[in-house]
């Protein structure tokens, strides 16, 4: 605005001064070869001022037009990128809201134009996996492999997602190859450690899983419930693998080699007893379980072992009956007696135990007790009362 005012003032100043200079017009002659230009000083001065004003206005208009052209070009050139970024944000939001179909569609579409191509393909693969579209998930992972970047450059989170997808697709070889590349990070990241344990169990590398579970126990961000689940699968798998590939003595040696803390872990004890019972290895089973029943200190463990397929439960039955001698209406020991008798196929004893349990008006029989009672009746040909018992459940 100030520039415009100055220009106007210059113009009017020239107009005001020009009459004064008319008396002294001056004379200008410009000769270039055969071309000559003649003019007065006043006319030349006015021409230069007007030319200067026109040039300033033209320059201002050109600069404004240039800005407009660059802005328009940016809008056109980056429209696809902006759409990609918008679809990417919408796709992530859809995934968080559980709309996996929409998330897969938007993220797959946004991968190329957006600047988040690796993440877009990974989350699209997870969305496809959530819909059980394994072929789609595999396709997105292939596109990610052809992207030209290593997973290491994309961050550990990308490795974790990729591993999870490989494991869910049962591509254990690919998962192992990828996990081994980042094996040094297992001690630093609990998520990678968890995937190592999960994959080792699926690969039947139970001893390897057990060694990593020991490390997981020391980490606060891995729950006790998760540790219990791993213990159950890893130790049971290891015990079964030893008895299948070696012999009873090798199983006993492995058990004896466990730490005192492991031998006092109910999950591990139950897994060991299950393998002993299934393979009818009676002596070490009695040696381990009879003291537990006699002492009656670990009710949770006794509840777990009373359903084991123990071929010769005579010593357990005797230990249970001793408890009932002092309290014949004890519902816990009546239930144990019934199940131990079922394991030993003593149907009459099982029936009497469950009958006494069922006769207690203050006790509601558990589902497994009702089913055990019905089995004892059925094995003796008492089908009608067994059916009535199950229907009344």
C-alpha positions in Angstrom: 0.0 0.0 0.0 2.8 2.4 0.9 4.6 1.6 -2.4 1.4 2.5 -4.3 1.1 5.8 -2.5 4.7 6.7 -3.3 4.1 5.9 -7.0 1.0 8.1 -7.1 2.9 11.0 -5.4 5.7 10.7 -7.9 3.3 10.8 -10.8 1.5 13.9 -9.5 4.9 15.6 -8.7 5.9 15.0 -12.3 2.6 16.5 -13.5 3.1 19.5 -11.3 6.7 20.2 -12.3 6.2 19.7 -16.0 4.6 23.1 -16.6 7.6 24.8 -14.9 9.9 22.9 -17.2 8.0 23.8 -20.4 9.8 27.0 -20.7 13.0 25.1 -20.6 12.1 22.0 -22.5 15.6 20.8 -23.2 16.4 18.6 -26.1 17.3 14.9 -26.5 18.5 13.2 -29.7 19.1 9.5 -29.8 20.7 8.2 -33.1 21.2 4.5 -33.8 22.3 4.0 -37.3 19.5 5.2 -39.6 17.1 5.5 -36.6 16.9 8.8 -34.7 14.7 9.6 -31.7 14.0 13.2 -30.8 12.3 14.3 -27.6 12.2 17.0 -24.9 13.5 16.4 -21.5 10.0 16.7 -20.0 8.5 14.2 -22.3 11.3 11.7 -21.7 11.1 12.2 -17.9 7.3 11.6 -18.0 7.8 8.5 -20.2 10.4 7.0 -17.8 8.2 7.6 -14.8 5.2 6.0 -16.4 7.4 3.1 -17.6 8.7 2.6 -14.1 5.2 2.5 -12.7 4.0 0.0 -15.3 7.1 -2.2 -14.7 6.4 -2.2 -10.9 2.7 -3.1 -11.4 3.6 -5.9 -13.9 6.3 -7.3 -11.6 3.7 -7.4 -8.7 1.1 -9.1 -10.9 3.7 -11.6 -12.2 4.8 -12.6 -8.6 1.2 -13.1 -7.6 0.6 -15.3 -10.7 3.7 -17.3 -10.0 2.6 -18.0 -6.4 -0.8 -19.0 -7.7 0.7 -21.4 -10.3 3.0 -23.1 -7.8 0.1 -23.5 -5.3 -2.0 -25.0 -8.0 0.7 -27.3 -9.2 1.3 -28.5 -5.6 -2.4 -29.3 -5.2 -2.4 -31.3 -8.4 0.9 -33.0 -7.9 0.4 -34.1 -4.3 -3.3 -34.9 -4.4 -2.7 -38.6 -4.6 -0.3 -38.5 -1.6 -2.8 -36.6 0.5 -5.5 -39.1 -0.3 -3.1 -41.9 0.6 -2.3 -40.3 4.0 -6.0 -39.8 4.6 -6.9 -43.4 3.7 -4.0 -44.6 5.9 -5.3 -42.7 8.9 -8.9 -44.0 8.3 -7.5 -47.5 7.9 -5.7 -47.4 11.2 -8.8 -46.1 12.9 -10.9 -48.8 11.3 -8.5 -51.5 12.5 -8.6 -50.1 16.1 -12.4 -50.2 15.9 -12.4 -53.8 14.8 -13.7 -53.1 11.3 -11.1 -55.3 9.7 -12.6 -55.5 6.2 -12.6 -51.7 5.9 -9.2 -51.5 7.5 -7.7 -54.0 5.0 -9.3 -52.1 2.0 -8.1 -48.7 3.1 -4.6 -49.7 4.2 -3.9 -51.7 1.0 -5.1 -48.8 -1.1 -3.0 -46.2 0.9 0.2 -48.2 0.9 1.7 -47.0 -2.4 0.8 -43.3 -2.3 1.4 -42.7 1.4 4.7 -42.5 3.2 3.8 -45.3 5.6 4.0 -48.2 3.1 5.7 -50.8 5.4 3.2 -50.2 8.3 0.3 -50.1 5.9 1.1 -53.5 4.5 1.7 -55.0 7.9 -1.5 -53.8 9.4 -3.4 -54.7 6.3 -2.0 -58.2 6.7 -3.1 -58.3 10.3 -6.6 -57.2 9.3 -6.8 -59.9 6.6 -5.6 -62.4 9.2 -8.4 -61.3 11.6 -10.8 -62.2 8.8 -9.2 -65.6 8.3 -8.1 -64.4 4.8 -4.7 -66.0 5.0 -4.0 -65.7 1.2 -4.5 -61.9 1.4 -2.2 -61.7 4.4 0.5 -63.7 2.6 0.1 -61.3 -0.4 0.7 -58.2 1.7 3.8 -59.8 3.3 5.1 -60.5 -0.2 4.6 -56.9 -1.2 6.4 -55.9 1.9 9.4 -58.1 1.0 9.6 -56.5 -2.4 9.5 -53.0 -0.8 13.3 -52.9 -0.8 13.8 -52.2 2.9 15.0 -54.6 5.5 12.8 -55.2 8.5 15.6 -54.0 10.7 15.3 -50.5 9.2 11.6 -50.5 9.9 11.9 -51.1 13.6 11.4 -54.1 15.9 7.6 -53.6 16.0 7.5 -54.5 12.3 9.5 -57.7 13.1 7.0 -58.6 15.9 4.0 -58.2 13.6 5.6 -60.2 10.9 6.5 -62.9 13.3 3.0 -63.1 14.7 1.6 -63.4 11.2 4.0 -66.2 10.2 3.2 -68.1 13.3 -0.6 -67.8 12.9 -0.1 -69.0 9.3 1.9 -71.9 10.6 4.9 -70.8 8.5 7.2 -71.9 11.3 10.3 -72.1 9.1 10.0 -68.5 7.9 9.2 -67.4 11.5 12.3 -69.2 12.8 14.6 -67.7 10.1 13.3 -64.2 10.9 13.5 -64.7 14.7 17.1 -66.0 14.5 18.1 -62.7 12.8 17.0 -60.8 15.9 18.0 -63.4 18.5 20.3 -60.9 20.2 17.2 -58.7 21.0 15.4 -61.4 22.9 17.1 -60.5 26.2 16.1 -56.8 25.7 12.5 -57.1 24.5 9.9 -59.3 26.4 7.6 -59.4 23.3 10.3 -61.1 21.3 11.0 -63.4 24.2 7.3 -64.4 24.3 7.3 -65.2 20.6 10.5 -67.3 21.0 8.7 -69.4 23.7 5.6 -69.7 21.6 7.4 -70.7 18.5 9.7 -73.1 20.3 6.6 -74.9 21.7 5.0 -75.1 18.3 8.3 -76.5 16.9 8.4 -79.1 19.7 11.6 -77.6 20.9 10.4 -77.9 24.5 13.7 -77.8 26.2 14.6 -74.6 24.4 11.2 -73.2 25.5 11.8 -74.2 29.1 15.1 -72.4 29.2 13.5 -69.1 27.9 10.5 -69.5 30.3 13.1 -69.4 33.2 14.1 -65.9 31.8 10.5 -64.9 31.4 9.8 -65.5 35.1 12.1 -62.7 36.0 10.3 -60.1 33.9 7.5 -58.0 35.5 5.7 -57.3 32.2 4.9 -61.0 31.6 1.9 -62.2 33.7 2.0 -65.2 36.0 -1.0 -66.6 34.1 1.0 -66.6 30.9 3.9 -68.3 32.6 1.5 -71.0 33.8 0.2 -71.6 30.3 3.7 -71.9 28.9 4.8 -74.2 31.8 1.8 -76.6 31.1 2.6 -76.8 27.4 6.4 -76.9 27.5 6.9 -79.4 30.4 4.1 -81.7 29.3 5.6 -81.7 25.7 9.0 -82.3 27.1 7.9 -85.2 29.3 5.9 -86.8 26.5 8.8 -86.4 24.0 11.3 -88.1 26.4 9.0 -91.1 27.1 8.2 -91.4 23.4 11.8 -91.1 22.1 13.7 -92.6 25.0 12.4 -94.6 28.0 11.1 -94.5 31.6 14.6 -94.1 33.0 15.3 -91.0 30.8 12.0 -89.5 32.0 13.0 -90.1 35.7 16.5 -88.7 35.1 15.0 -85.5 33.6 12.6 -85.1 36.5 15.4 -85.6 39.1 17.4 -83.0 37.2 14.8 -80.3 37.8 15.3 -77.7 40.5 13.5 -78.0 43.8 11.4 -75.0 42.8 10.3 -76.7 39.6 9.4 -79.9 41.5 7.2 -77.8 43.8 5.4 -76.1 40.8 1.9 -77.6 40.7 1.7 -77.1 36.9 4.9 -79.0 36.3 4.0 -81.7 38.8 0.6 -82.3 37.2 2.2 -82.5 33.7 4.7 -85.1 35.0 2.0 -87.1 36.8 -0.2 -87.1 33.7 2.6 -88.6 31.6 3.3 -91.2 34.3 -0.4 -92.1 34.5 -0.9 -92.3 30.8 2.0 -94.7 30.5 1.0 -96.7 33.6 4.3 -96.0 35.4 2.8 -96.7 38.9 5.7 -96.7 41.3 7.1 -93.1 40.8 3.5 -91.9 40.5 2.6 -93.3 43.9 5.8 -92.1 45.4 5.0 -88.6 44.3 1.2 -88.4 44.9 0.5 -90.5 48.0 2.4 -88.1 50.3 0.5 -85.1 48.8 -2.9 -86.8 49.6 -1.8 -87.9 53.0 -0.6 -84.4 54.0 -3.7 -82.7 52.4 -1.9 -79.4 52.2 -2.1 -78.7 48.5 -5.9 -78.9 47.7 -5.4 -77.4 44.2 -3.0 -80.1 43.2 -5.1 -82.9 44.6 -8.1 -81.5 42.7 -6.0 -81.6 39.6 -4.7 -85.1 40.0 -8.0 -86.8 41.0 -9.0 -86.8 37.3 -5.8 -88.5 36.1 -6.1 -91.9 34.4 -4.3 -93.7 37.2 -4.3 -97.5 36.5 -3.6 -98.6 40.0 -4.9 -96.0 42.5 -5.1 -98.4 45.5 -2.7 -96.5 47.6 -4.4 -93.2 46.8 -7.8 -94.7 47.7 -6.4 -95.9 51.0 -4.9 -92.5 51.8 -8.3 -90.9 51.0 -10.3 -93.3 53.1 -8.1 -92.5 56.1 -9.3 -88.8 55.8 -12.9 -90.0 55.6 -12.6 -92.2 58.7 -12.3 -89.0 60.7 -14.9 -87.1 58.7 -17.1 -89.4 56.7 -19.2 -86.6 55.2 -16.3 -84.4 53.9 -17.4 -83.5 50.4 -13.8 -82.9 49.2 -12.6 -86.4 50.1 -15.8 -88.0 48.9 -15.2 -86.5 45.5 -11.6 -87.6 45.5 -12.6 -91.1 46.5 -15.2 -91.3 43.8 -12.7 -90.2 41.1 -9.9 -92.4 42.3 -12.3 -95.4 42.3 -13.4 -94.6 38.7 -9.7 -94.6 37.7 -9.3 -98.0 39.2 -12.6 -99.2 37.7 -14.1 -100.0 41.1 -17.6 -98.9 40.0 -19.3 -99.9 43.2 -17.0 -97.9 45.4 -17.3 -95.0 43.1 -21.1 -95.2 43.2 -21.1 -95.2 47.0 -18.8 -92.3 47.2 -20.7 -90.1 44.8 -24.0 -91.2 46.3 -22.8 -90.0 49.7 -21.7 -86.8 48.1 -25.0 -86.3 46.4 -26.9 -87.0 49.6 -25.4 -84.0 51.3 -28.2 -81.4 51.2 -25.7 -78.5 51.8 -23.5 -79.4 48.8 -24.1 -78.8 45.1 -22.3 -81.5 43.1 -19.8 -80.2 40.5 -20.3 -81.1 36.8 -17.4 -83.6 36.8 -18.8 -85.3 39.9 -22.2 -85.7 38.3 -20.6 -87.1 35.2 -18.5 -89.5 37.3 -21.5 -90.7 39.2 -23.4 -91.3 36.0 -20.4 -93.2 34.6 -20.2 -95.5 37.7 -24.0 -96.2 37.3 -23.7 -96.9 33.6 -20.8 -99.3 34.0 -23.0 -101.3 36.3 -25.9 -101.3 33.9 -28.0 -98.8 35.8 -28.9 -96.7 32.8 -32.2 -95.2 34.0 -30.8 -93.6 37.2 -27.7 -92.4 35.2 -29.9 -90.8 32.6 -32.1 -89.1 35.2 -29.0 -87.9 37.0 -27.6 -86.3 33.8 -31.0 -84.8 32.9 -31.3 -83.2 36.3 -27.9 -81.5 36.0 
